């Protein structure tokens, strides 16, 4: 299962959801949803990933992590 590491990156960079929302042009609810502590998401547009990477000055590989499914 692929998870977003957005919550961890925000914490490392000492950024708020609001600051990221302003930097990316994404709505605050979108940033909040994508930065869930468990990293779960259903889908993310490539344009959204690009905006996050640009605002956080990171690569897509910094935003994503693969976590083995439990029970498999």
C-alpha positions as CSV (number, residue, x, y, z in Angstrom):
1,X,0.0,0.0,0.0
2,X,1.3,3.4,-0.9
3,X,1.1,6.2,1.7
4,X,1.8,9.9,1.6
5,X,4.5,11.3,3.9
6,X,3.0,14.8,3.8
7,X,2.4,15.0,7.5
8,X,6.0,14.1,8.3
9,X,7.4,16.6,5.7
10,X,5.3,19.4,7.1
11,X,6.5,18.6,10.6
12,X,10.1,18.4,9.5
13,X,9.9,21.8,7.7
14,X,7.8,23.4,10.5
15,X,5.0,24.3,8.0
16,X,1.3,24.5,8.7
17,X,-1.5,23.3,6.6
18,X,-2.4,26.9,6.0
19,X,1.1,27.8,4.8
20,X,1.2,24.8,2.4
21,X,-2.3,25.7,1.1
22,X,-1.1,29.3,0.3
23,X,2.2,28.0,-1.3
24,X,0.4,25.5,-3.5
25,X,-2.9,27.1,-4.3
26,X,-4.6,24.0,-3.0
27,X,-7.6,24.4,-0.8
28,X,-7.1,24.1,3.0
29,X,-9.5,21.0,3.1
30,X,-7.4,19.3,0.4
31,X,-4.2,19.9,2.2
32,X,-5.8,18.7,5.5
33,X,-7.1,15.5,3.8
34,X,-3.7,14.7,2.1
35,X,-1.8,15.3,5.3
36,X,-3.7,12.7,7.4
37,X,-1.3,11.2,9.9
38,X,-1.8,7.7,8.5
39,X,-0.9,8.9,5.0
40,X,-4.0,7.2,3.5
41,X,-5.4,8.6,0.3
42,X,-7.6,7.3,-2.5
43,X,-6.2,9.3,-5.4
44,X,-4.0,12.4,-6.1
45,X,-3.8,14.2,-9.4
46,X,-0.3,14.5,-10.9
47,X,-0.7,18.3,-10.9
48,X,-1.3,18.2,-7.1
49,X,1.8,16.1,-6.6
50,X,3.8,18.6,-8.7
51,X,2.5,21.5,-6.6
52,X,3.4,19.8,-3.3
53,X,6.9,18.9,-4.6
54,X,7.5,22.5,-5.7
55,X,6.2,24.0,-2.5
56,X,8.2,21.5,-0.3
57,X,11.3,21.5,-2.6
58,X,11.3,17.8,-2.8
59,X,10.9,14.8,-5.2
60,X,7.9,12.6,-5.5
61,X,9.9,9.8,-3.9
62,X,10.1,12.0,-0.8
63,X,6.3,12.2,-0.6
64,X,5.5,8.6,-1.0
65,X,6.4,5.4,0.9
66,X,5.3,1.8,0.3
67,X,4.0,0.1,3.4
68,X,3.3,-3.7,3.2
69,X,-0.4,-4.6,3.6
70,X,-1.3,-6.0,7.0
71,X,-2.4,-9.6,6.9
72,X,-0.8,-10.5,3.6
